[in-house]
Amino acid sequence: MYLKTGQDLRARTPSPLPPPSDFAKGFDPRICVGRDEVIESIVKTLVDGSSARIALLGTGGIGKTTIALKVLHDPDVVEHFGNNRVFFSCEGDTTVDGVLTSARNALKVGRRVDLRAAVKERLASLKGPAVLVIDNCESVWDTGADEGVEELLVDFATMQNLSLILTIRGASTPPSIEWSPDSIFRIEALELEDSRRLFKQISGKPEPSPGNGQEKKKIEEAIDELLREMDGIPRPITILASLAQSTNPVDLLAHYRHDGTVMLKKGRRERDSSFDKSTLLSIESLSMRQHPHALEALRLIALLPEGADRSQLEEMFPTMNRRQEAAEATRILLHLALADDRSGYVKVLAPIRNFMERRYPAAQAAHWAELQQYYARLAGSGEHVGRKEGAEPVKRLDKEYRNIVTVLQYSLATDLPQAPVLEAIVAFARFSIVAHLGDCKKLLSKALEKATSSNDLARHKAPLMLASGRLLMLKGQYQQADTSLCEAKQLFEELHDEVGALDCQLALADNFFAQGMYDDASSLVRAAQSMVFLQTEDDKLGQAQCLQKLGMILRKQGQGDASETLEQASDMYEGIGYDLGVAESAWEIAAILASKDEQTLDAMKMLKKSREFYEQIGFTHMLDVCDAEMVKVQSGIKELISPYSSFS
């Protein structure tokens, strides 16, 4: 049994801001060929004194990101904007919350419920002109997955002193943005000469062969033919050039011609097929053939949007790793530029991930079940969230959140046994809600569809409905939450699961509290207290939760015994080692003390205690919030914001 977390403190809490020098700015690309004119034009537009709205359009792999990064690191741009330069990618984001999270990470903004306000406030606080580059915008604005994304982009585009650069795969832009004159750049393919220069800079070929001019000529002709077939798209050229470091271009061309004809007969669009061909060449290269586990690793790692943690490969693929095959496989993938090393994670680029999904589905891989089981175990590793022993899992699950959601969601569509998948989803949803990390709404929705469609899985519907109800409550959708929680309670009762039914009842009390319906909330909590299994020593956590809820209700009602009730809850939490409950109760007591005259020191003591326990359980996002509230108390402000607690 667990409690829903409450209204996030961060929505209205000032916190120390990192300097602009800490902003994510991407890297200055080492190689950029044939783009001088477009870069010069963009730089000129940016530094002319007025805020600019610039779009870079084109097919995948055409070099939009490279151009944007070269612009961001251009000396004139650096001089004009200083450190007020920001870069982030929307790759993998499908909702406005995803975009805002990426923006928050780039701007180093602390965790807040109102991410939109936090991001906009940080940008607005910058002194002097600023430039924001948003990469891979097509991932969100034109998918129809979240209508709020375009509105967010318009917000950015209309901010004073902020220049905006969007890179978009495709030929159209968000229609509601007023672009600067002549600032929609459709990036075209490289000319053959520029393609040659790009290939040569990466591969080092053709190399002079003393006394063998004919061989050099064949190599040059093979390279030119390859470059023509690649249609001047920089990304596949880069992959081919990397292959050419260890493979004769003449052999590369023969391989391409053999498989290229088959691909063309499958009717792929010309530009897409060019990239697919270069990817297939990498996959079927000599190095890959010599290490067959490299393809196995690629098709599985390609499923992971965050990439695979290199330190966990042995756990992910236990049978593969018996002969260090997983480590060798990832080395080959990195060598062939089929994957990148991103801070210890082996990450497959999005275009290659898409190609692998079409041609080499993860579910058909021999080690797919191992990967699924690894992430199912990881999803359930947050069982101790709220306790000291749960601190490390909080950090790990936060980092792996998108991977877990992707694998579990993918698992629902495979032939794997579904009961363990649903159990993992229930456990992960509980963690996500208690820790207030991520958004598992879509995952829960798909899991509910699966549980509803099968009699064998029907028993999982109740806990899934409970989790969905809690999540709806966090989002302020109280009526839908009430419907979901009532249905979950009925299902638990039909299963004779008294604990599950009680959990639903307490969640319904949370829902009433969130709406200011304190009498209704109190009735449900007191009814829960009277249940027999809550009167035993075996469920002290349940008793403490009820006391905490009653204390919070009493505080809102202005009752004098609120502090005493919360202190009882805190003592009980400390006795069973549930540190989150201690932190939340201490916060509530601090709020009561802060509202009274001459109680500042006692309120500060309680806030420090709350901060200490938040830190112990790994809720680092709460530390700045606690610090900010202590500053408010010291300055004489008597009203604390609502605690990050059981109620929304």
C-alpha positions as CSV (number, residue, x, y, z in Angstrom):
1,M,0.0,0.0,0.0
2,Y,1.3,3.5,-0.8
3,L,0.3,7.1,-0.9
4,K,0.0,9.5,-3.8
5,T,2.5,12.3,-3.8
6,G,1.1,15.8,-3.4
7,Q,1.3,19.1,-5.1
8,D,4.8,19.7,-6.2
9,L,6.5,22.5,-4.3
10,R,8.6,23.5,-7.2
11,A,5.8,25.1,-9.1
12,R,6.2,28.4,-7.3
13,T,9.5,28.1,-5.6
14,P,12.5,30.2,-6.4
15,S,15.8,28.4,-6.4
16,P,19.4,29.4,-7.0
17,L,19.9,29.6,-10.8
18,P,23.1,28.2,-12.4
19,P,25.1,30.6,-14.6
20,P,24.5,30.6,-18.4
21,S,27.9,29.1,-18.8
22,D,26.4,25.9,-17.5
23,F,23.8,25.7,-20.2
24,A,23.9,22.8,-22.7
25,K,25.4,24.2,-25.9
26,G,26.2,21.0,-27.8
27,F,29.6,20.5,-29.4
28,D,31.3,22.3,-32.2
29,P,31.4,19.8,-35.1
30,R,34.9,19.0,-36.2
31,I,33.9,18.5,-39.8
32,C,31.3,20.5,-41.8
33,V,31.6,20.6,-45.5
34,G,29.7,22.6,-48.2
35,R,27.6,24.6,-45.7
36,D,29.6,27.9,-45.5
37,E,27.0,30.0,-47.3
38,V,24.0,28.9,-45.2
39,I,26.0,29.2,-42.0
40,E,27.2,32.7,-42.9
41,S,23.6,33.8,-43.7
42,I,22.2,32.5,-40.4
43,V,25.0,34.1,-38.4
44,K,24.4,37.4,-40.1
45,T,20.7,37.2,-39.3
46,L,21.4,36.4,-35.7
47,V,23.8,39.2,-35.0
48,D,22.0,42.0,-36.7
49,G,20.5,43.2,-33.4
50,S,16.9,41.9,-33.5
51,S,15.5,38.6,-32.4
52,A,15.5,36.0,-35.2
53,R,13.2,33.1,-36.0
54,I,15.1,30.5,-38.1
55,A,14.1,27.1,-39.4
56,L,16.4,24.4,-40.9
57,L,14.4,21.9,-43.0
58,G,15.4,18.8,-44.9
59,T,15.6,15.0,-44.9
60,G,17.1,12.9,-42.2
61,G,20.9,12.9,-42.2
62,I,21.1,16.0,-44.4
63,G,23.2,17.9,-41.8
64,K,20.7,20.2,-40.1
65,T,22.0,19.6,-36.6
66,T,25.6,20.0,-37.8
67,I,24.8,23.4,-39.3
68,A,22.9,24.6,-36.2
69,L,25.8,23.6,-34.0
70,K,28.4,25.3,-36.2
71,V,26.3,28.5,-36.1
72,L,26.0,28.2,-32.3
73,H,29.8,28.0,-31.9
74,D,30.6,30.6,-34.6
75,P,32.9,33.3,-33.2
76,D,30.6,36.1,-34.2
77,V,27.7,34.4,-32.5
78,V,29.7,33.6,-29.4
79,E,30.8,37.3,-29.2
80,H,27.2,38.6,-29.7
81,F,25.4,36.2,-27.3
82,G,28.1,35.2,-24.9
83,N,27.0,32.3,-22.8
84,N,23.3,32.9,-23.5
85,R,23.4,30.1,-26.0
86,V,21.3,27.0,-25.5
87,F,20.9,23.7,-27.4
88,F,18.7,20.8,-26.8
89,S,17.1,18.0,-28.8
90,C,13.5,16.8,-29.0
91,E,14.7,13.3,-30.2
92,G,12.4,10.8,-28.6
93,D,10.0,13.4,-27.1
94,T,6.4,13.1,-28.1
95,T,4.6,15.4,-25.7
96,V,4.9,19.0,-24.5
97,D,6.1,17.7,-21.1
98,G,8.9,15.8,-22.9
99,V,10.0,19.0,-24.7
100,L,9.9,21.0,-21.5
101,T,11.9,18.3,-19.6
102,S,14.6,18.5,-22.4
103,A,14.6,22.3,-22.1
104,R,14.8,22.1,-18.3
105,N,17.8,19.8,-18.5
106,A,19.5,22.1,-21.0
107,L,18.9,25.2,-18.9
108,K,19.7,23.4,-15.6
109,V,16.4,24.4,-14.1
110,G,15.4,22.6,-11.0
111,R,12.5,20.2,-11.0
112,R,9.1,22.0,-10.9
113,V,5.5,20.9,-11.6
114,D,5.0,23.9,-13.8
115,L,7.8,23.2,-16.2
116,R,6.5,25.7,-18.8
117,A,6.7,28.6,-16.3
118,A,10.1,27.5,-15.0
119,V,11.7,27.3,-18.5
120,K,10.1,30.6,-19.7
121,E,11.2,32.4,-16.5
122,R,14.7,31.2,-16.9
123,L,15.0,32.3,-20.5
124,A,13.3,35.7,-19.6
125,S,15.8,36.2,-16.8
126,L,18.8,36.2,-19.0
127,K,20.6,39.6,-19.4
128,G,21.1,40.6,-23.0
129,P,20.2,38.7,-26.2
130,A,20.0,34.9,-26.2
131,V,19.7,32.2,-28.8
132,L,17.9,28.8,-28.4
133,V,18.4,25.9,-30.7
134,I,15.7,23.2,-30.6
135,D,16.8,20.1,-32.6
136,N,14.6,17.4,-34.1
137,C,11.4,19.4,-33.7
138,E,9.5,17.1,-36.1
139,S,9.5,14.5,-33.3
140,V,6.8,16.4,-31.6
141,W,5.1,19.3,-33.3
142,D,3.7,17.5,-36.3
143,T,2.9,14.1,-34.8
144,G,-0.5,15.0,-33.4
145,A,0.5,13.3,-30.1
146,D,0.3,16.6,-28.2
147,E,-1.4,19.7,-29.5
148,G,0.3,21.8,-26.8
149,V,3.8,21.5,-28.5
150,E,3.1,24.1,-31.2
151,E,1.8,26.5,-28.6
152,L,5.0,26.0,-26.6
153,L,7.1,26.7,-29.7
154,V,5.1,29.9,-30.4
155,D,5.8,30.9,-26.7
156,F,9.5,30.6,-27.4
157,A,9.2,32.4,-30.7
158,T,7.5,35.4,-29.2
159,M,9.9,36.0,-26.2
160,Q,11.7,39.3,-26.2
161,N,15.5,39.1,-26.8
162,L,15.3,35.4,-27.7
163,S,16.4,34.2,-31.1
164,L,15.1,30.8,-32.0
165,I,16.5,28.1,-34.4
166,L,14.5,25.0,-35.1
167,T,15.7,22.0,-37.1
168,I,12.9,20.0,-38.6
169,R,13.0,16.8,-40.7
170,G,10.6,17.5,-43.5
171,A,9.6,20.3,-45.7
172,S,7.2,22.3,-43.6
173,T,7.3,24.4,-40.4
174,P,4.9,25.1,-37.5
175,P,2.4,27.4,-39.2
176,S,1.9,29.7,-36.2
177,I,5.4,31.0,-36.0
178,E,6.3,34.3,-37.8
179,W,9.7,33.6,-39.3
180,S,12.4,36.2,-40.0
181,P,12.7,37.2,-43.7
182,D,14.6,34.7,-45.8
183,S,15.2,32.5,-42.7
184,I,13.6,29.2,-43.7
185,F,16.5,27.2,-45.0
186,R,15.8,24.1,-46.9
187,I,19.1,22.2,-46.6
188,E,20.0,20.5,-49.9
189,A,22.3,17.6,-50.7
190,L,26.0,18.2,-51.1
191,E,27.5,18.7,-54.5
192,L,29.8,15.8,-55.6
193,E,32.9,17.8,-54.9
194,D,31.8,18.6,-51.4
195,S,30.8,14.9,-50.9
196,R,34.3,13.9,-52.0
197,R,35.9,16.3,-49.5
198,L,33.7,15.0,-46.7
199,F,34.5,11.4,-47.6
200,K,38.2,12.1,-47.8
201,Q,38.4,14.0,-44.5
202,I,36.8,11.1,-42.7
203,S,38.3,8.1,-44.5
204,G,41.7,9.4,-45.6
205,K,41.2,7.9,-49.0
206,P,42.1,7.7,-51.8
207,E,45.7,7.3,-50.6
208,P,48.6,7.6,-53.1
209,S,49.9,4.2,-54.2
210,P,53.4,4.5,-55.6
211,G,53.7,2.8,-58.9
212,N,50.0,1.8,-59.0
213,G,48.1,4.7,-60.6
214,Q,45.5,2.3,-62.0
215,E,44.5,1.1,-58.5
216,K,44.1,4.6,-57.3
217,K,41.9,5.5,-60.3
218,K,39.6,2.5,-59.5
219,I,39.3,3.6,-55.9
220,E,38.5,7.2,-57.0
221,E,35.9,5.9,-59.4
222,A,34.3,3.6,-56.8
223,I,34.2,6.5,-54.3
224,D,32.5,8.8,-56.9
225,E,30.0,6.1,-57.7
226,L,29.2,5.5,-54.1
227,L,28.8,9.2,-53.5
228,R,26.4,9.6,-56.3
229,E,24.4,6.7,-55.0
230,M,24.3,8.3,-51.6
231,D,22.7,11.3,-53.2
232,G,24.9,13.8,-51.3
233,I,23.4,13.1,-47.9
234,P,26.1,13.7,-45.3
235,R,25.1,11.1,-42.8
236,P,25.3,8.0,-45.0
237,I,28.5,9.4,-46.6
238,T,30.0,9.7,-43.1
239,I,29.1,6.0,-42.4
240,L,30.6,4.9,-45.7
241,A,33.7,6.9,-45.1
242,S,34.1,5.2,-41.7
243,L,33.7,1.8,-43.4
244,A,36.3,2.8,-46.0
245,Q,38.9,3.2,-43.2
246,S,39.1,-0.6,-43.1
247,T,37.4,-1.7,-46.3
248,N,38.4,-1.1,-49.9
249,P,35.9,1.3,-51.6
250,V,35.8,-1.0,-54.6
251,D,34.5,-3.8,-52.4
252,L,32.1,-1.4,-50.8
253,L,30.7,-0.5,-54.2
254,A,30.3,-4.1,-55.2
255,H,28.4,-4.8,-51.9
256,Y,26.2,-1.8,-52.5
257,R,25.3,-2.7,-56.0
258,H,24.4,-6.2,-54.9
259,D,22.0,-5.3,-52.1
260,G,21.0,-1.9,-53.5
261,T,19.0,-3.4,-56.3
262,V,17.0,-5.6,-53.9
263,M,16.2,-2.6,-51.8
264,L,15.1,-0.5,-54.7
265,K,12.7,-3.2,-55.7
266,K,11.1,-2.9,-52.3
267,G,9.9,0.5,-53.2
268,R,11.6,2.6,-50.6
269,R,11.7,6.3,-51.2
270,E,14.9,7.4,-52.8
271,R,16.4,9.5,-50.0
272,D,15.3,7.0,-47.3
273,S,16.7,4.1,-49.3
274,S,20.1,5.9,-49.6
275,F,20.4,6.0,-45.8
276,D,19.1,2.5,-45.4
277,K,21.7,1.2,-47.8
278,S,24.6,2.8,-46.0
279,T,23.3,1.5,-42.7
280,L,22.9,-2.0,-44.2
281,L,26.5,-1.8,-45.5
282,S,27.7,-1.1,-42.0
283,I,25.6,-4.0,-40.6
284,E,26.9,-6.4,-43.2
285,S,30.5,-5.3,-43.1
286,L,33.4,-7.7,-42.5
287,S,33.7,-6.6,-38.9
288,M,30.0,-7.3,-38.2
289,R,30.3,-10.7,-40.0
290,Q,33.3,-11.6,-37.9
291,H,31.3,-10.7,-34.7
292,P,27.7,-12.0,-35.2
293,H,26.7,-10.9,-31.7
294,A,27.2,-7.3,-32.8
295,L,24.1,-7.4,-34.9
296,E,22.2,-9.1,-32.1
297,A,23.3,-6.3,-29.7
298,L,22.4,-3.6,-32.3
299,R,18.9,-4.8,-32.8
300,L,18.3,-4.8,-29.1
301,I,20.2,-1.6,-28.1
302,A,18.4,0.1,-31.0
303,L,15.1,-0.3,-29.0
304,L,16.4,1.8,-26.2
305,P,16.0,5.6,-26.6
306,E,18.5,6.4,-24.0
307,G,21.0,3.7,-25.1
308,A,22.4,0.8,-23.1
309,D,24.5,1.3,-19.9
310,R,27.9,-0.3,-20.8
311,S,28.4,-1.2,-17.2
312,Q,25.3,-3.3,-17.2
313,L,25.8,-5.3,-20.4
314,E,26.6,-8.5,-18.5
315,E,23.3,-8.2,-16.6
316,M,21.3,-7.3,-19.8
317,F,22.7,-10.2,-21.8
318,P,23.9,-12.9,-19.4
319,T,24.3,-15.7,-21.9
320,M,25.9,-13.5,-24.5
321,N,28.4,-12.1,-22.1
322,R,29.9,-15.5,-21.1
323,R,32.6,-15.0,-23.6
324,Q,32.6,-11.2,-23.3
325,E,30.6,-11.1,-26.5
326,A,28.4,-8.1,-25.4
327,A,31.4,-5.9,-24.7
328,E,33.0,-6.9,-28.0
329,A,29.7,-6.3,-29.9
330,T,29.4,-2.8,-28.6
331,R,33.0,-2.0,-29.4
332,I,32.2,-3.0,-33.0
333,L,29.1,-0.9,-33.1
334,L,31.0,2.1,-31.9
335,H,33.8,1.5,-34.3
336,L,31.4,1.4,-37.3
337,A,29.6,4.5,-36.1
338,L,26.4,2.5,-35.8
339,A,26.3,3.7,-32.2
340,D,27.8,6.5,-30.1
341,D,29.1,6.5,-26.6
342,R,27.1,9.0,-24.6
343,S,28.6,9.3,-21.1
344,G,28.9,5.6,-20.7
345,Y,25.7,4.7,-22.6
346,V,25.9,3.0,-26.0
347,K,23.3,4.9,-28.0
348,V,22.1,4.1,-31.5
349,L,21.1,7.2,-33.5
350,A,17.5,7.7,-34.2
351,P,17.6,7.1,-38.0
352,I,19.4,3.8,-37.5
353,R,17.0,2.9,-34.7
354,N,14.2,3.4,-37.1
355,F,15.9,1.3,-39.8
356,M,16.5,-1.5,-37.3
357,E,12.9,-1.5,-36.2
358,R,11.7,-2.1,-39.7
359,R,14.3,-4.6,-40.8
360,Y,15.6,-6.3,-37.6
361,P,12.8,-6.2,-35.0
362,A,14.0,-6.6,-31.5
363,A,11.4,-9.2,-30.7
364,Q,13.0,-11.6,-33.2
365,A,16.4,-11.4,-31.6
366,A,17.7,-14.4,-29.7
367,H,18.4,-12.4,-26.6
368,W,15.2,-10.4,-26.6
369,A,13.7,-12.2,-23.6
370,E,16.9,-11.4,-21.6
371,L,16.6,-7.7,-22.3
372,Q,12.9,-7.7,-21.5
373,Q,13.5,-9.6,-18.2
374,Y,16.3,-7.2,-17.3
375,Y,14.1,-4.1,-17.7
376,A,11.2,-5.9,-15.9
377,R,13.5,-6.4,-13.0
378,L,14.7,-2.9,-13.1
379,A,11.1,-1.6,-13.3
380,G,10.5,-3.4,-10.0
381,S,13.6,-2.3,-8.3
382,G,11.9,0.8,-6.9
383,E,10.0,-1.1,-4.2
384,H,11.9,0.6,-1.4
385,V,11.2,4.1,-2.7
386,G,10.8,6.4,0.2
387,R,13.3,4.6,2.3
388,K,17.1,5.0,2.6
389,E,17.7,1.8,0.8
390,G,15.7,3.1,-2.1
391,A,18.0,6.1,-2.8
392,E,20.2,4.5,-5.4
393,P,17.3,2.9,-7.3
394,V,15.7,6.4,-7.5
395,K,18.7,7.7,-9.3
396,R,19.0,4.6,-11.6
397,L,15.3,4.5,-12.5
398,D,15.3,8.2,-13.3
399,K,18.1,7.7,-15.8
400,E,16.5,4.6,-17.3
401,Y,13.0,5.8,-17.3
402,R,12.4,6.1,-21.0
403,N,14.2,2.8,-21.7
404,I,11.9,1.0,-19.2
405,V,8.7,2.5,-20.6
406,T,9.8,1.6,-24.2
407,V,10.7,-2.0,-23.4
408,L,7.6,-2.7,-21.3
409,Q,5.4,-1.1,-23.9
410,Y,7.1,-3.1,-26.6
411,S,6.7,-6.2,-24.5
412,L,2.9,-5.8,-24.5
413,A,2.9,-6.4,-28.3
414,T,5.1,-9.5,-28.3
415,D,4.5,-13.2,-27.5
416,L,6.2,-13.0,-24.2
417,P,4.1,-14.1,-21.1
418,Q,2.1,-11.0,-20.3
419,A,1.5,-11.5,-16.6
420,P,5.1,-10.7,-15.6
421,V,5.0,-7.7,-17.9
422,L,1.9,-6.3,-16.2
423,E,3.3,-7.0,-12.8
424,A,6.4,-5.0,-13.8
425,I,4.2,-2.1,-15.1
426,V,2.2,-2.0,-11.8
427,A,5.5,-1.8,-9.8
428,F,7.0,0.8,-12.1
429,A,3.9,3.0,-12.0
430,R,3.9,2.9,-8.2
431,F,7.5,4.1,-8.2
432,S,6.8,6.7,-10.8
433,I,3.9,8.2,-8.8
434,V,5.6,8.1,-5.4
435,A,8.9,9.5,-6.6
436,H,7.1,12.0,-8.9
437,L,9.2,11.0,-11.8
438,G,8.2,10.7,-15.5
439,D,4.8,10.1,-17.0
440,C,3.6,6.5,-17.4
441,K,0.1,7.4,-18.6
442,K,0.4,5.8,-22.1
443,L,2.1,2.7,-20.6
444,L,-0.7,2.3,-18.1
445,S,-3.3,2.8,-20.8
446,K,-1.8,0.0,-23.0
447,A,-1.5,-2.3,-20.1
448,L,-5.1,-1.8,-19.2
449,E,-6.1,-2.6,-22.7
450,K,-4.1,-5.9,-22.5
451,A,-5.6,-6.8,-19.0
452,T,-9.1,-6.0,-20.2
453,S,-8.8,-8.1,-23.4
454,S,-7.9,-11.4,-21.6
455,N,-9.6,-13.3,-18.8
456,D,-6.3,-14.7,-17.8
457,L,-5.0,-11.2,-17.1
458,A,-8.1,-9.8,-15.5
459,R,-6.7,-9.9,-12.0
460,H,-4.2,-7.2,-13.0
461,K,-6.9,-4.7,-14.0
462,A,-7.5,-3.6,-10.4
463,P,-3.9,-2.4,-9.5
464,L,-3.6,-0.9,-13.0
465,M,-6.8,1.1,-12.5
466,L,-5.6,2.2,-9.0
467,A,-2.3,3.5,-10.5
468,S,-4.2,5.2,-13.3
469,G,-6.5,6.9,-10.8
470,R,-3.5,8.2,-8.8
471,L,-1.9,9.5,-12.0
472,L,-5.0,11.3,-13.1
473,M,-5.2,12.9,-9.7
474,L,-1.7,14.2,-10.0
475,K,-2.7,15.8,-13.3
476,G,-5.7,17.5,-11.7
477,Q,-8.2,15.3,-13.5
478,Y,-10.2,14.7,-10.4
479,Q,-13.5,13.4,-11.9
480,Q,-11.7,10.9,-14.1
481,A,-9.5,9.9,-11.1
482,D,-12.7,9.3,-9.0
483,T,-14.1,7.0,-11.7
484,S,-10.9,5.0,-12.0
485,L,-10.4,4.7,-8.3
486,C,-14.0,3.6,-7.6
487,E,-13.8,1.0,-10.3
488,A,-10.5,-0.3,-8.9
489,K,-12.0,-0.5,-5.4
490,Q,-14.9,-2.6,-6.7
491,L,-12.5,-4.9,-8.5
492,F,-10.4,-5.4,-5.4
493,E,-13.5,-6.2,-3.4
494,E,-14.6,-8.8,-5.9
495,L,-11.1,-10.3,-5.6
496,H,-11.5,-10.2,-1.8
497,D,-8.4,-8.1,-1.6
498,E,-9.0,-6.0,1.5
499,V,-5.6,-4.2,1.4
500,G,-6.1,-3.2,-2.3
501,A,-9.6,-1.9,-1.5
502,L,-8.3,0.1,1.4
503,D,-5.6,1.6,-0.8
504,C,-8.3,2.7,-3.2
505,Q,-10.3,4.2,-0.3
506,L,-7.3,6.2,0.9
507,A,-6.6,7.3,-2.7
508,L,-10.2,8.6,-2.9
509,A,-9.6,10.5,0.3
510,D,-6.5,12.1,-1.4
511,N,-8.7,13.0,-4.4
512,F,-11.2,14.8,-2.1
513,F,-8.4,16.6,-0.2
514,A,-6.9,17.8,-3.5
515,Q,-10.3,19.4,-4.3
516,G,-10.6,21.1,-0.9
517,M,-13.4,18.6,0.2
518,Y,-11.8,18.1,3.7
519,D,-14.9,16.6,5.4
520,D,-15.3,14.0,2.8
521,A,-11.6,13.2,2.9
522,S,-11.7,12.9,6.7
523,S,-14.7,10.5,6.6
524,L,-12.9,8.1,4.3
525,V,-9.7,8.2,6.3
526,R,-11.5,7.6,9.7
527,A,-13.4,4.7,8.1
528,A,-10.1,3.2,7.0
529,Q,-8.7,3.6,10.5
530,S,-11.6,1.5,11.9
531,M,-10.9,-1.5,9.7
532,V,-9.7,-4.5,11.7
533,F,-6.4,-5.1,9.8
534,L,-5.4,-1.5,10.4
535,Q,-5.7,-2.0,14.2
536,T,-3.0,-4.6,14.3
537,E,0.8,-4.1,14.8
538,D,1.4,-5.6,11.4
539,D,0.4,-2.6,9.5
540,K,2.0,0.3,11.2
541,L,2.6,1.9,7.8
542,G,-1.1,2.0,7.1
543,Q,-1.7,3.5,10.6
544,A,0.9,6.2,10.0
545,Q,-0.5,7.0,6.6
546,C,-4.0,7.5,8.1
547,L,-2.6,9.7,10.9
548,Q,-0.6,11.8,8.4
549,K,-3.7,12.3,6.3
550,L,-5.8,13.3,9.3
551,G,-3.1,15.7,10.5
552,M,-3.0,17.4,7.1
553,I,-6.8,17.7,7.0
554,L,-6.9,19.1,10.5
555,R,-4.3,21.7,9.5
556,K,-6.4,22.8,6.6
557,Q,-9.4,23.0,8.9
558,G,-7.5,25.1,11.4
559,Q,-7.8,22.5,14.2
560,G,-5.4,22.7,17.1
561,D,-4.6,19.0,17.3
562,A,-3.1,18.9,13.8
563,S,0.5,19.1,15.1
564,E,0.0,16.3,17.7
565,T,-1.5,14.0,15.1
566,L,1.4,14.7,12.6
567,E,4.0,14.1,15.3
568,Q,2.4,10.7,16.0
569,A,2.5,9.9,12.3
570,S,6.2,11.0,12.2
571,D,7.2,8.9,15.2
572,M,5.4,5.8,13.7
573,Y,7.2,6.4,10.3
574,E,10.6,6.7,12.0
575,G,9.9,3.4,13.9
576,I,9.3,1.5,10.6
577,G,12.0,3.3,8.6
578,Y,9.6,5.0,6.1
579,D,11.7,8.2,5.7
580,L,9.5,9.8,3.1
581,G,6.7,9.9,5.6
582,V,9.0,11.5,8.1
583,A,10.0,14.2,5.6
584,E,6.4,15.0,4.7
585,S,5.2,15.0,8.3
586,A,8.0,17.3,9.3
587,W,7.1,19.7,6.5
588,E,3.5,19.8,7.6
589,I,4.5,20.6,11.1
590,A,6.9,23.3,9.9
591,A,4.0,24.9,8.0
592,I,1.9,25.0,11.2
593,L,4.8,26.5,13.2
594,A,5.6,29.1,10.5
595,S,2.1,30.4,10.7
596,K,2.5,31.3,14.4
597,D,4.3,34.2,16.0
598,E,7.7,33.5,17.6
599,Q,7.9,30.0,16.1
600,T,10.4,30.7,13.4
601,L,13.3,28.7,14.9
602,D,11.1,25.7,15.5
603,A,9.7,25.9,11.9
604,M,13.3,26.1,10.6
605,K,14.2,23.0,12.7
606,M,11.4,21.0,11.1
607,L,12.3,22.2,7.6
608,K,15.9,21.1,8.1
609,K,14.7,17.7,9.3
610,S,12.5,17.4,6.3
611,R,15.4,18.3,4.0
612,E,17.7,15.7,5.8
613,F,15.2,12.9,5.2
614,Y,14.5,13.9,1.6
615,E,18.3,13.8,0.9
616,Q,18.6,10.3,2.6
617,I,16.0,8.8,0.2
618,G,17.5,10.3,-2.9
619,F,14.8,12.9,-3.6
620,T,17.4,15.5,-4.6
621,H,14.9,17.6,-6.4
622,M,13.4,18.5,-3.0
623,L,16.6,20.0,-1.6
624,D,16.4,23.3,-3.4
625,V,12.7,23.5,-2.5
626,C,13.5,23.0,1.2
627,D,16.3,25.6,1.0
628,A,13.9,28.2,-0.6
629,E,11.2,27.6,2.0
630,M,13.8,28.1,4.8
631,V,14.7,31.5,3.3
632,K,11.0,32.4,3.3
633,V,10.5,31.4,6.9
634,Q,13.6,33.4,8.0
635,S,12.3,36.5,6.1
636,G,9.0,36.3,8.1
637,I,6.7,34.8,5.5
638,K,4.2,32.7,7.4
639,E,2.6,30.7,4.6
640,L,4.6,27.8,3.3
641,I,3.6,26.3,-0.1
642,S,1.9,22.9,0.0
643,P,4.3,20.1,0.8
644,Y,5.5,17.5,-1.6
645,S,3.4,15.0,0.2
646,S,0.6,12.4,0.0
647,F,-1.9,14.9,-1.3
648,S,-2.0,16.6,-4.7
